């Protein structure tokens, strides 16, 4: 940039620093620099994000296992509750068998 003799030295210095600042700003914000900064950010952040992803997958597997266990336990409890009808039936049959046995024992003792 040619220096203009009509302008004062201070004005020339101001113009020169303004142009220099503008050039640095353009260079600092050039797309390739932005992509470099983005690449550096990804390079720094990616290992931590990968670890978080692995942790989340492990926690998901553990929670899926726990959910399966709870569902299986609920199913077992429901089956037990549904089988109470059969237990009551068996209880009634056992009482009848005991009553018949006692009746037979009493009959056998009476014949002696």
PABA-435256 format. One record per residue: residue number from 1; residue in one letter; chain; x, y, z of N, C-alpha, C in turn. Coordinates in Angstrom, 1 decimal, padded with zeros to 4 digits, m for minus. Layout:
BEGIN
NUM / a / A / X / Y / Z / X / Y / Z / X / Y / Z
...
END
This chain:
BEGIN
1 / x / A / 000.9 / m001.2 / 000.0 / 000.0 / 000.0 / 000.0 / 000.9 / 001.2 / 000.0
2 / x / A / 000.8 / 002.0 / m001.0 / 001.7 / 003.2 / m001.1 / 001.2 / 004.2 / 000.0
3 / x / A / 002.2 / 004.8 / 000.6 / 001.8 / 005.9 / 001.6 / 001.5 / 007.2 / 000.9
4 / x / A / 000.4 / 007.8 / 001.3 / 000.0 / 009.0 / 000.6 / 000.7 / 010.2 / 001.4
5 / x / A / 001.4 / 011.0 / 000.6 / 002.1 / 012.2 / 001.3 / 001.1 / 013.2 / 001.8
6 / x / A / m000.1 / 013.3 / 001.3 / m001.1 / 014.3 / 001.7 / m001.6 / 014.0 / 003.1
7 / x / A / m001.7 / 012.7 / 003.5 / m002.2 / 012.3 / 004.8 / m001.1 / 012.4 / 005.8
8 / x / A / m001.5 / 012.7 / 007.0 / m000.6 / 012.8 / 008.1 / m000.1 / 011.4 / 008.5
9 / x / A / 001.1 / 011.3 / 009.1 / 001.7 / 010.0 / 009.5 / 000.7 / 009.2 / 010.4
10 / x / A / 000.1 / 009.9 / 011.3 / m000.9 / 009.2 / 012.2 / m002.0 / 008.5 / 011.4
11 / x / A / m002.5 / 009.3 / 010.5 / m003.6 / 008.8 / 009.6 / m003.1 / 007.6 / 008.8
12 / x / A / m001.9 / 007.6 / 008.3 / m001.4 / 006.5 / 007.5 / m001.2 / 005.3 / 008.4
13 / x / A / m000.7 / 005.5 / 009.6 / m000.6 / 004.4 / 010.6 / m001.9 / 003.8 / 010.9
14 / x / A / m002.9 / 004.6 / 011.1 / m004.3 / 004.1 / 011.4 / m004.8 / 003.3 / 010.2
15 / x / A / m004.6 / 003.8 / 009.0 / m005.1 / 003.0 / 007.8 / m004.4 / 001.7 / 007.7
16 / x / A / m003.1 / 001.7 / 007.9 / m002.3 / 000.5 / 007.9 / m002.7 / m000.5 / 008.9
17 / x / A / m002.9 / m000.1 / 010.2 / m003.3 / m001.0 / 011.2 / m004.7 / m001.5 / 010.9
18 / x / A / m005.6 / m000.7 / 010.4 / m007.0 / m001.1 / 010.1 / m006.9 / m002.2 / 009.0
19 / x / A / m006.1 / m002.0 / 007.9 / m006.0 / m003.0 / 006.9 / m005.3 / m004.3 / 007.4
20 / x / A / m004.4 / m004.1 / 008.3 / m003.7 / m005.3 / 008.9 / m004.7 / m006.1 / 009.7
21 / x / A / m005.5 / m005.4 / 010.5 / m006.5 / m006.0 / 011.4 / m007.5 / m006.7 / 010.5
22 / x / A / m007.9 / m006.1 / 009.5 / m008.9 / m006.7 / 008.6 / m008.3 / m008.0 / 007.9
23 / x / A / m007.1 / m007.9 / 007.5 / m006.5 / m009.1 / 006.9 / m006.4 / m010.2 / 007.9
24 / x / A / m006.0 / m009.9 / 009.1 / m005.9 / m011.0 / 010.1 / m007.2 / m011.5 / 010.4
25 / x / A / m008.3 / m010.7 / 010.5 / m009.6 / m011.2 / 010.7 / m010.1 / m012.1 / 009.6
26 / x / A / m009.8 / m011.7 / 008.4 / m010.2 / m012.5 / 007.2 / m009.5 / m013.9 / 007.3
27 / x / A / m008.2 / m013.8 / 007.5 / m007.4 / m015.1 / 007.6 / m007.9 / m016.0 / 008.8
28 / x / A / m008.2 / m015.3 / 009.9 / m008.6 / m016.1 / 011.1 / m010.0 / m016.7 / 010.9
29 / x / A / m010.8 / m016.1 / 010.0 / m012.2 / m016.6 / 009.8 / m012.3 / m017.3 / 008.4
30 / x / A / m011.2 / m017.6 / 007.8 / m011.3 / m018.3 / 006.5 / m011.9 / m019.7 / 006.7
31 / x / A / m012.6 / m020.2 / 005.8 / m013.3 / m021.5 / 006.0 / m012.3 / m022.6 / 006.3
32 / x / A / m011.1 / m022.7 / 005.8 / m010.2 / m023.8 / 006.1 / m009.8 / m023.7 / 007.6
33 / x / A / m009.7 / m022.5 / 008.1 / m009.3 / m022.3 / 009.5 / m010.5 / m022.8 / 010.4
34 / x / A / m011.7 / m022.4 / 010.0 / m012.9 / m022.9 / 010.7 / m013.0 / m024.4 / 010.7
35 / x / A / m012.7 / m025.0 / 009.5 / m012.7 / m026.5 / 009.5 / m011.6 / m027.1 / 010.3
36 / x / A / m010.5 / m026.5 / 010.4 / m009.4 / m026.9 / 011.3 / m009.8 / m026.9 / 012.7
37 / x / A / m010.5 / m025.8 / 013.1 / m010.9 / m025.6 / 014.5 / m012.0 / m026.7 / 014.8
38 / x / A / m012.9 / m026.9 / 013.8 / m013.9 / m027.9 / 014.0 / m013.3 / m029.3 / 014.2
39 / x / A / m012.3 / m029.6 / 013.3 / m011.6 / m030.9 / 013.4 / m010.9 / m031.1 / 014.7
40 / x / A / m010.3 / m030.0 / 015.2 / m009.6 / m030.1 / 016.5 / m010.6 / m030.3 / 017.6
41 / x / A / m011.8 / m029.7 / 017.6 / m012.8 / m029.9 / 018.6 / m013.3 / m031.3 / 018.5
42 / x / A / m013.5 / m031.8 / 017.3 / m014.0 / m033.2 / 017.2 / m013.0 / m034.2 / 017.7
43 / x / A / m011.7 / m033.9 / 017.4 / m010.6 / m034.8 / 017.9 / m010.5 / m034.8 / 019.4
44 / x / A / m010.7 / m033.7 / 020.0 / m010.7 / m033.7 / 021.5 / m011.9 / m034.3 / 022.1
45 / x / A / m013.1 / m034.1 / 021.5 / m014.4 / m034.5 / 022.1 / m014.7 / m035.9 / 021.8
46 / x / A / m014.3 / m036.5 / 020.7 / m014.7 / m037.8 / 020.2 / m014.4 / m038.9 / 021.2
47 / x / A / m013.2 / m039.0 / 021.8 / m013.0 / m040.1 / 022.8 / m014.0 / m040.1 / 023.9
48 / x / A / m014.2 / m038.9 / 024.5 / m015.2 / m038.8 / 025.6 / m016.6 / m039.2 / 025.2
49 / x / A / m017.0 / m038.7 / 024.0 / m018.3 / m039.1 / 023.5 / m018.4 / m040.6 / 023.2
50 / x / A / m017.4 / m041.2 / 022.7 / m017.4 / m042.6 / 022.5 / m017.5 / m043.4 / 023.8
51 / x / A / m016.8 / m042.9 / 024.8 / m016.9 / m043.6 / 026.1 / m018.3 / m043.4 / 026.7
52 / x / A / m018.9 / m042.3 / 026.5 / m020.3 / m042.1 / 027.0 / m021.2 / m043.0 / 026.3
53 / x / A / m021.0 / m043.2 / 025.0 / m021.9 / m044.1 / 024.2 / m021.7 / m045.5 / 024.7
54 / x / A / m020.5 / m045.9 / 024.9 / m020.2 / m047.3 / 025.4 / m020.9 / m047.5 / 026.8
55 / x / A / m020.8 / m046.5 / 027.7 / m021.4 / m046.6 / 029.0 / m022.9 / m046.7 / 028.9
56 / x / A / m023.5 / m045.9 / 028.0 / m024.9 / m045.9 / 027.8 / m025.4 / m047.3 / 027.3
57 / x / A / m024.6 / m047.8 / 026.3 / m025.0 / m049.1 / 025.8 / m024.9 / m050.2 / 026.9
58 / x / A / m023.9 / m050.1 / 027.7 / m023.7 / m051.1 / 028.8 / m024.9 / m051.0 / 029.8
59 / x / A / m025.3 / m049.7 / 030.1 / m026.4 / m049.5 / 031.1 / m027.7 / m050.0 / 030.5
60 / x / A / m027.8 / m049.8 / 029.2 / m029.1 / m050.3 / 028.5 / m029.1 / m051.8 / 028.6
61 / x / A / m028.0 / m052.5 / 028.3 / m028.0 / m053.9 / 028.4 / m028.4 / m054.4 / 029.9
62 / x / A / m027.8 / m053.7 / 030.9 / m028.1 / m054.1 / 032.2 / m029.5 / m053.8 / 032.6
63 / x / A / m030.1 / m052.7 / 032.1 / m031.5 / m052.4 / 032.4 / m032.4 / m053.4 / 031.7
64 / x / A / m032.0 / m053.8 / 030.5 / m032.9 / m054.7 / 029.8 / m032.9 / m056.1 / 030.5
65 / x / A / m031.7 / m056.5 / 031.1 / m031.6 / m057.7 / 031.9 / m032.5 / m057.6 / 033.1
66 / x / A / m032.5 / m056.4 / 033.8 / m033.3 / m056.2 / 035.0 / m034.8 / m056.2 / 034.6
67 / x / A / m035.1 / m055.6 / 033.5 / m036.5 / m055.6 / 033.1 / m037.0 / m057.0 / 032.8
68 / x / A / m036.2 / m057.8 / 032.1 / m036.6 / m059.2 / 031.9 / m036.8 / m060.0 / 033.2
69 / x / A / m035.9 / m059.7 / 034.1 / m036.0 / m060.4 / 035.4 / m037.3 / m060.1 / 036.1
70 / x / A / m037.6 / m058.8 / 036.1 / m038.8 / m058.3 / 036.8 / m040.0 / m058.9 / 036.1
71 / x / A / m040.0 / m058.8 / 034.8 / m041.2 / m059.4 / 034.0 / m041.4 / m060.9 / 034.3
72 / x / A / m040.2 / m061.6 / 034.4 / m040.3 / m063.0 / 034.6 / m040.8 / m063.3 / 036.0
73 / x / A / m040.4 / m062.5 / 037.0 / m040.9 / m062.6 / 038.4 / m042.4 / m062.3 / 038.5
74 / x / A / m042.8 / m061.3 / 037.8 / m044.2 / m060.9 / 037.8 / m045.1 / m062.1 / 037.2
75 / x / A / m044.5 / m062.6 / 036.1 / m045.2 / m063.8 / 035.5 / m045.3 / m065.0 / 036.4
76 / x / A / m044.2 / m065.2 / 037.2 / m044.3 / m066.3 / 038.1 / m045.3 / m066.1 / 039.2
77 / x / A / m045.3 / m064.9 / 039.7 / m046.3 / m064.5 / 040.8 / m047.7 / m064.7 / 040.3
78 / x / A / m047.9 / m064.2 / 039.1 / m049.3 / m064.3 / 038.5 / m049.7 / m065.8 / 038.3
79 / x / A / m048.7 / m066.6 / 037.9 / m049.0 / m068.0 / 037.7 / m049.3 / m068.7 / 039.1
80 / x / A / m048.6 / m068.3 / 040.1 / m048.9 / m068.8 / 041.5 / m050.3 / m068.3 / 041.9
81 / x / A / m050.6 / m067.1 / 041.7 / m052.0 / m066.6 / 042.1 / m053.0 / m067.3 / 041.3
82 / x / A / m052.8 / m067.6 / 040.0 / m053.8 / m068.3 / 039.2 / m053.9 / m069.8 / 039.6
83 / x / A / m052.8 / m070.3 / 040.2 / m052.9 / m071.7 / 040.6 / m053.6 / m071.9 / 042.0
84 / x / A / m053.9 / m070.8 / 042.6 / m054.6 / m070.9 / 043.9 / m055.9 / m071.7 / 043.8
85 / x / A / m056.6 / m071.7 / 042.7 / m057.8 / m072.4 / 042.5 / m057.5 / m073.9 / 042.6
86 / x / A / m056.4 / m074.3 / 042.0 / m056.0 / m075.8 / 042.0 / m055.6 / m076.2 / 043.5
87 / x / A / m054.9 / m075.3 / 044.2 / m054.5 / m075.6 / 045.5 / m055.7 / m075.8 / 046.4
88 / x / A / m056.7 / m074.9 / 046.2 / m058.0 / m075.1 / 047.0 / m058.6 / m076.4 / 046.7
89 / x / A / m058.6 / m076.7 / 045.4 / m059.2 / m078.0 / 045.0 / m058.5 / m079.2 / 045.7
90 / x / A / m057.2 / m079.1 / 045.6 / m056.3 / m080.2 / 046.3 / m056.6 / m080.2 / 047.7
91 / x / A / m056.7 / m079.1 / 048.4 / m057.0 / m079.0 / 049.8 / m058.3 / m079.7 / 050.1
92 / x / A / m059.3 / m079.4 / 049.3 / m060.7 / m080.0 / 049.5 / m060.6 / m081.5 / 049.3
93 / x / A / m059.9 / m082.0 / 048.3 / m059.7 / m083.4 / 048.1 / m059.0 / m084.1 / 049.2
94 / x / A / m058.0 / m083.4 / 049.8 / m057.2 / m084.0 / 050.9 / m058.1 / m084.1 / 052.1
95 / x / A / m058.9 / m083.0 / 052.4 / m059.9 / m083.1 / 053.5 / m060.9 / m084.3 / 053.3
96 / x / A / m061.3 / m084.4 / 052.1 / m062.2 / m085.6 / 051.9 / m061.5 / m086.9 / 052.1
97 / x / A / m060.3 / m087.0 / 051.6 / m059.5 / m088.2 / 051.8 / m059.3 / m088.5 / 053.3
98 / x / A / m059.0 / m087.5 / 054.1 / m058.8 / m087.6 / 055.5 / m060.1 / m088.1 / 056.2
99 / x / A / m061.2 / m087.4 / 055.8 / m062.5 / m087.8 / 056.3 / m062.8 / m089.2 / 056.0
100 / x / A / m062.6 / m089.7 / 054.8 / m062.9 / m091.1 / 054.4 / m062.0 / m092.0 / 055.2
101 / x / A / m060.7 / m091.7 / 055.3 / m059.8 / m092.5 / 056.1 / m060.3 / m092.6 / 057.5
102 / x / A / m060.6 / m091.5 / 058.1 / m061.1 / m091.5 / 059.5 / m062.4 / m092.4 / 059.6
103 / x / A / m063.3 / m092.2 / 058.7 / m064.5 / m093.0 / 058.6 / m064.2 / m094.5 / 058.5
104 / x / A / m063.2 / m094.8 / 057.6 / m062.8 / m096.2 / 057.5 / m062.2 / m096.8 / 058.7
105 / x / A / m061.4 / m095.9 / 059.4 / m060.7 / m096.4 / 060.6 / m061.8 / m096.6 / 061.7
106 / x / A / m062.7 / m095.7 / 061.8 / m063.8 / m095.9 / 062.8 / m064.6 / m097.1 / 062.5
107 / x / A / m064.9 / m097.4 / 061.2 / m065.7 / m098.6 / 060.8 / m064.9 / m099.8 / 061.1
108 / x / A / m063.6 / m099.8 / 060.9 / m062.7 / m101.0 / 061.1 / m062.7 / m101.2 / 062.6
109 / x / A / m062.6 / m100.2 / 063.4 / m062.6 / m100.4 / 064.9 / m063.9 / m100.9 / 065.4
110 / x / A / m065.0 / m100.5 / 064.8 / m066.3 / m101.0 / 065.3 / m066.5 / m102.4 / 064.9
111 / x / A / m065.9 / m103.0 / 064.0 / m066.1 / m104.4 / 063.6 / m065.2 / m105.3 / 064.4
112 / x / A / m064.3 / m104.8 / 065.2 / m063.5 / m105.7 / 066.0 / m064.1 / m106.1 / 067.2
END
